[in-house]
């Protein structure tokens, strides 16, 4: 796969709001939050794009059941893959550019950075209300490349994802420091896997404890957006590439996701 290292600014001009999904810890559910936030916003009438810049572990296409799709070119650049018939949810990921699902991306930093820059400048998104950027864990080259290339657009900020355990909280605290050093506004913290929802009786048990994300938000003086429980039905729909929102429209998990989306959009409305 050839990477163009001299890309110029491209199809981001017609995007109203850009939101990064970050975490200092892997496995906390950034991609889950990114996909469900995108689907919730789309169901609320917004036009949404998801950019998956996790080059070594792209999971967004599987979660949205668009694996194996082809990326086409137009005069303005790459055309993203649409995840719905109405073309209100578009996706770009390196997964679409790989020969097969088992192919590994074994690149050093400069080539990864060039690929991310190309995603940010050469994808023709058209008019979007929201572009959600799903990032790998950490505070490394990929994140700096994204932020440097978004400076002119002044992104709305970052949604930080954590789980309740102290190990994850410590890494997300470093992510807060990273955002402040790079002058990225923090929209708020989401505590994922906050309690386990029994698929039989719907009772919630605090398997991984609870409240760590909210406590961190208070300690660091950033908004707390809410909790998402560890829901087996949500996990299964993501594995199968199904739409959790359509399949479980009255679940408590969906209410949590909708509340988080409302808090994010209310912040953007205030800024507008």
DRENDRENLUM-231495 format. One record per residue (C-alpha): residue number from 1; chain; x, y, z. Coordinates in steps of 0.2 Angstrom, whole numbers. Example, Ala and Ser with C-alpha at 12.3 -4.5 7.8 and 13.67 -1.06 7.14 Angstrom:
<drenpas>
+-----+--------+-------+-------+-------+
! num ! chaine !     u !     v !     w !
+-----+--------+-------+-------+-------+
!   1 !      A !    62 !   -22 !    39 !
!   2 !      A !    68 !    -5 !    36 !
+-----+--------+-------+-------+-------+
</drenpas>
This chain:
<drenpas>
+-----+--------+-------+-------+-------+
! num ! chaine !     u !     v !     w !
+-----+--------+-------+-------+-------+
!   1 !      A !     0 !     0 !     0 !
!   2 !      A !     7 !    17 !    -5 !
!   3 !      A !     6 !    31 !     7 !
!   4 !      A !     6 !    49 !     0 !
!   5 !      A !    17 !    59 !    12 !
!   6 !      A !    14 !    76 !     3 !
!   7 !      A !    -5 !    77 !     5 !
!   8 !      A !   -13 !    94 !     6 !
!   9 !      A !   -28 !   100 !    16 !
!  10 !      A !   -44 !    92 !     9 !
!  11 !      A !   -62 !    88 !    14 !
!  12 !      A !   -63 !    94 !    32 !
!  13 !      A !   -70 !   111 !    28 !
!  14 !      A !   -88 !   106 !    28 !
!  15 !      A !   -88 !    98 !    45 !
!  16 !      A !   -97 !   107 !    59 !
!  17 !      A !   -90 !    98 !    74 !
!  18 !      A !   -75 !    87 !    76 !
!  19 !      A !   -74 !    76 !    92 !
!  20 !      A !   -59 !    65 !    97 !
!  21 !      A !   -62 !    49 !   107 !
!  22 !      A !   -46 !    46 !   118 !
!  23 !      A !   -40 !    35 !   132 !
!  24 !      A !   -23 !    32 !   139 !
!  25 !      A !   -28 !    14 !   142 !
!  26 !      A !   -31 !     0 !   129 !
!  27 !      A !   -47 !   -11 !   130 !
!  28 !      A !   -58 !     2 !   139 !
!  29 !      A !   -70 !     3 !   125 !
!  30 !      A !   -65 !    18 !   115 !
!  31 !      A !   -72 !    11 !    99 !
!  32 !      A !   -88 !     5 !   107 !
!  33 !      A !   -91 !    23 !   113 !
!  34 !      A !   -86 !    30 !    96 !
!  35 !      A !   -98 !    19 !    87 !
!  36 !      A !  -113 !    21 !    99 !
!  37 !      A !  -111 !    39 !   100 !
!  38 !      A !  -111 !    40 !    81 !
!  39 !      A !  -126 !    29 !    79 !
!  40 !      A !  -135 !    39 !    93 !
!  41 !      A !  -131 !    56 !    84 !
!  42 !      A !  -137 !    49 !    68 !
!  43 !      A !  -153 !    42 !    75 !
!  44 !      A !  -156 !    60 !    82 !
!  45 !      A !  -155 !    67 !    64 !
!  46 !      A !  -137 !    72 !    63 !
!  47 !      A !  -125 !    67 !    48 !
!  48 !      A !  -110 !    59 !    56 !
!  49 !      A !   -93 !    52 !    50 !
!  50 !      A !   -81 !    41 !    60 !
!  51 !      A !   -63 !    41 !    56 !
!  52 !      A !   -54 !    26 !    63 !
!  53 !      A !   -35 !    30 !    65 !
!  54 !      A !   -31 !    15 !    76 !
!  55 !      A !   -20 !     8 !    62 !
!  56 !      A !   -14 !    -7 !    71 !
!  57 !      A !   -31 !   -13 !    77 !
!  58 !      A !   -45 !    -6 !    67 !
!  59 !      A !   -61 !   -12 !    74 !
!  60 !      A !   -74 !     1 !    68 !
!  61 !      A !   -78 !    -8 !    51 !
!  62 !      A !   -83 !   -24 !    60 !
!  63 !      A !   -93 !   -15 !    73 !
!  64 !      A !  -103 !    -7 !    59 !
!  65 !      A !  -104 !   -22 !    48 !
!  66 !      A !   -94 !   -14 !    34 !
!  67 !      A !   -79 !   -25 !    33 !
!  68 !      A !   -73 !   -29 !    16 !
!  69 !      A !   -80 !   -14 !     7 !
!  70 !      A !   -70 !    -4 !    -6 !
!  71 !      A !   -65 !    14 !    -4 !
!  72 !      A !   -68 !    23 !   -21 !
!  73 !      A !   -60 !    39 !   -27 !
!  74 !      A !   -68 !    55 !   -34 !
!  75 !      A !   -60 !    71 !   -40 !
!  76 !      A !   -60 !    78 !   -22 !
!  77 !      A !   -52 !    62 !   -14 !
!  78 !      A !   -56 !    46 !    -6 !
!  79 !      A !   -75 !    43 !    -4 !
!  80 !      A !   -79 !    35 !    14 !
!  81 !      A !   -89 !    20 !    15 !
!  82 !      A !  -107 !    22 !    20 !
!  83 !      A !  -114 !    11 !    34 !
!  84 !      A !  -132 !    15 !    31 !
!  85 !      A !  -144 !    16 !    16 !
!  86 !      A !  -148 !    34 !    19 !
!  87 !      A !  -129 !    39 !    19 !
!  88 !      A !  -130 !    48 !    35 !
!  89 !      A !  -116 !    38 !    43 !
!  90 !      A !   -99 !    37 !    34 !
!  91 !      A !   -83 !    28 !    39 !
!  92 !      A !   -65 !    28 !    34 !
!  93 !      A !   -52 !    15 !    41 !
!  94 !      A !   -36 !     7 !    36 !
!  95 !      A !   -46 !    -9 !    37 !
!  96 !      A !   -53 !    -5 !    19 !
!  97 !      A !   -36 !    -3 !    12 !
!  98 !      A !   -29 !   -20 !    18 !
!  99 !      A !   -29 !   -36 !     7 !
! 100 !      A !   -37 !   -46 !    21 !
! 101 !      A !   -42 !   -46 !    39 !
! 102 !      A !   -27 !   -55 !    45 !
! 103 !      A !   -14 !   -43 !    37 !
! 104 !      A !    -4 !   -33 !    50 !
! 105 !      A !     2 !   -15 !    49 !
! 106 !      A !    20 !   -16 !    53 !
! 107 !      A !    25 !     2 !    50 !
! 108 !      A !    37 !    14 !    59 !
! 109 !      A !    31 !    31 !    65 !
! 110 !      A !    34 !    42 !    50 !
! 111 !      A !    24 !    30 !    38 !
! 112 !      A !    10 !    29 !    51 !
! 113 !      A !     9 !    48 !    53 !
! 114 !      A !     9 !    50 !    34 !
! 115 !      A !    -6 !    38 !    33 !
! 116 !      A !   -16 !    47 !    46 !
! 117 !      A !   -12 !    64 !    38 !
! 118 !      A !   -19 !    57 !    22 !
! 119 !      A !   -35 !    51 !    31 !
! 120 !      A !   -37 !    69 !    38 !
! 121 !      A !   -34 !    78 !    21 !
! 122 !      A !   -38 !    67 !     7 !
! 123 !      A !   -55 !    60 !    12 !
! 124 !      A !   -70 !    69 !     5 !
! 125 !      A !   -83 !    68 !    19 !
! 126 !      A !   -95 !    81 !    11 !
! 127 !      A !  -106 !    90 !    24 !
! 128 !      A !  -106 !    83 !    41 !
! 129 !      A !  -113 !    88 !    58 !
! 130 !      A !  -100 !    78 !    67 !
! 131 !      A !   -84 !    69 !    63 !
! 132 !      A !   -79 !    57 !    77 !
! 133 !      A !   -61 !    52 !    77 !
! 134 !      A !   -57 !    35 !    86 !
! 135 !      A !   -39 !    34 !    91 !
! 136 !      A !   -27 !    21 !    98 !
! 137 !      A !   -23 !    21 !   116 !
! 138 !      A !    -9 !    32 !   123 !
! 139 !      A !    -2 !    49 !   119 !
! 140 !      A !    10 !    45 !   105 !
! 141 !      A !    14 !    50 !    87 !
! 142 !      A !    -3 !    46 !    80 !
! 143 !      A !   -12 !    58 !    93 !
! 144 !      A !     1 !    72 !    89 !
! 145 !      A !    -2 !    70 !    71 !
! 146 !      A !   -21 !    71 !    72 !
! 147 !      A !   -20 !    86 !    83 !
! 148 !      A !    -7 !    95 !    72 !
! 149 !      A !   -18 !    93 !    57 !
! 150 !      A !   -34 !    98 !    65 !
! 151 !      A !   -27 !   114 !    73 !
! 152 !      A !   -35 !   125 !    59 !
! 153 !      A !   -52 !   117 !    62 !
! 154 !      A !   -51 !   120 !    81 !
! 155 !      A !   -60 !   104 !    85 !
! 156 !      A !   -73 !   104 !    99 !
! 157 !      A !   -62 !    93 !   110 !
! 158 !      A !   -60 !    76 !   117 !
! 159 !      A !   -71 !    63 !   125 !
! 160 !      A !   -60 !    53 !   137 !
! 161 !      A !   -65 !    35 !   140 !
! 162 !      A !   -61 !    25 !   156 !
! 163 !      A !   -66 !    10 !   166 !
! 164 !      A !   -69 !    11 !   185 !
! 165 !      A !   -53 !     2 !   190 !
! 166 !      A !   -38 !    12 !   197 !
! 167 !      A !   -26 !     6 !   184 !
! 168 !      A !   -36 !    13 !   170 !
! 169 !      A !   -40 !    29 !   179 !
! 170 !      A !   -21 !    32 !   181 !
! 171 !      A !   -18 !    31 !   163 !
! 172 !      A !   -33 !    42 !   159 !
! 173 !      A !   -27 !    55 !   171 !
! 174 !      A !   -11 !    56 !   160 !
! 175 !      A !   -22 !    58 !   145 !
! 176 !      A !   -30 !    74 !   153 !
! 177 !      A !   -12 !    81 !   155 !
! 178 !      A !    -9 !    77 !   137 !
! 179 !      A !   -25 !    86 !   132 !
! 180 !      A !   -20 !   101 !   142 !
! 181 !      A !    -2 !   102 !   135 !
! 182 !      A !    -9 !   101 !   117 !
! 183 !      A !   -23 !   113 !   121 !
! 184 !      A !   -37 !   101 !   116 !
! 185 !      A !   -53 !   105 !   126 !
! 186 !      A !   -60 !    91 !   136 !
! 187 !      A !   -78 !    88 !   133 !
! 188 !      A !   -79 !    76 !   147 !
! 189 !      A !   -76 !    58 !   154 !
! 190 !      A !   -86 !    43 !   150 !
! 191 !      A !   -85 !    28 !   163 !
! 192 !      A !   -87 !    12 !   152 !
! 193 !      A !   -90 !    -5 !   159 !
! 194 !      A !   -98 !     3 !   175 !
! 195 !      A !  -108 !   -12 !   182 !
! 196 !      A !  -113 !   -28 !   174 !
! 197 !      A !  -131 !   -30 !   167 !
! 198 !      A !  -138 !   -47 !   169 !
! 199 !      A !  -146 !   -53 !   153 !
! 200 !      A !  -159 !   -63 !   162 !
! 201 !      A !  -165 !   -51 !   176 !
! 202 !      A !  -157 !   -35 !   171 !
! 203 !      A !  -150 !   -32 !   188 !
! 204 !      A !  -133 !   -22 !   188 !
! 205 !      A !  -118 !   -29 !   198 !
! 206 !      A !  -103 !   -19 !   200 !
! 207 !      A !   -90 !   -31 !   194 !
! 208 !      A !   -76 !   -18 !   191 !
! 209 !      A !   -82 !    -7 !   205 !
! 210 !      A !   -90 !    10 !   201 !
! 211 !      A !   -87 !    28 !   202 !
! 212 !      A !   -69 !    30 !   197 !
! 213 !      A !   -72 !    40 !   181 !
! 214 !      A !   -84 !    52 !   190 !
! 215 !      A !   -71 !    54 !   204 !
! 216 !      A !   -57 !    58 !   192 !
! 217 !      A !   -68 !    71 !   183 !
! 218 !      A !   -72 !    80 !   200 !
! 219 !      A !   -53 !    79 !   204 !
! 220 !      A !   -47 !    86 !   188 !
! 221 !      A !   -62 !    98 !   186 !
! 222 !      A !   -69 !    92 !   169 !
! 223 !      A !   -87 !    87 !   165 !
! 224 !      A !   -93 !    69 !   169 !
! 225 !      A !  -103 !    63 !   154 !
! 226 !      A !  -110 !    47 !   162 !
! 227 !      A !  -108 !    29 !   164 !
! 228 !      A !  -111 !    14 !   152 !
! 229 !      A !  -114 !    -3 !   160 !
! 230 !      A !  -105 !   -19 !   154 !
! 231 !      A !  -120 !   -26 !   144 !
! 232 !      A !  -118 !   -43 !   136 !
! 233 !      A !  -131 !   -38 !   122 !
! 234 !      A !  -121 !   -22 !   118 !
! 235 !      A !  -105 !   -33 !   116 !
! 236 !      A !  -114 !   -46 !   105 !
! 237 !      A !  -121 !   -33 !    93 !
! 238 !      A !  -104 !   -26 !    91 !
! 239 !      A !   -97 !   -42 !    88 !
! 240 !      A !  -110 !   -46 !    75 !
! 241 !      A !  -110 !   -29 !    67 !
! 242 !      A !  -128 !   -26 !    72 !
! 243 !      A !  -136 !   -10 !    77 !
! 244 !      A !  -139 !   -11 !    96 !
! 245 !      A !  -150 !     5 !    96 !
! 246 !      A !  -162 !    -3 !    84 !
! 247 !      A !  -162 !   -20 !    92 !
! 248 !      A !  -164 !   -14 !   111 !
! 249 !      A !  -173 !     2 !   110 !
! 250 !      A !  -179 !     2 !   128 !
! 251 !      A !  -163 !    -4 !   137 !
! 252 !      A !  -155 !     5 !   151 !
! 253 !      A !  -139 !     5 !   142 !
! 254 !      A !  -147 !    14 !   127 !
! 255 !      A !  -153 !    27 !   139 !
! 256 !      A !  -136 !    30 !   146 !
! 257 !      A !  -129 !    32 !   128 !
! 258 !      A !  -143 !    44 !   124 !
! 259 !      A !  -139 !    54 !   139 !
! 260 !      A !  -121 !    55 !   135 !
! 261 !      A !  -125 !    61 !   117 !
! 262 !      A !  -137 !    74 !   124 !
! 263 !      A !  -123 !    81 !   136 !
! 264 !      A !  -111 !    82 !   122 !
! 265 !      A !  -123 !    91 !   109 !
! 266 !      A !  -128 !   103 !   123 !
! 267 !      A !  -110 !   108 !   125 !
! 268 !      A !  -108 !   111 !   107 !
! 269 !      A !  -124 !   121 !   106 !
! 270 !      A !  -118 !   132 !   120 !
! 271 !      A !  -102 !   135 !   111 !
! 272 !      A !  -111 !   139 !    94 !
+-----+--------+-------+-------+-------+
</drenpas>
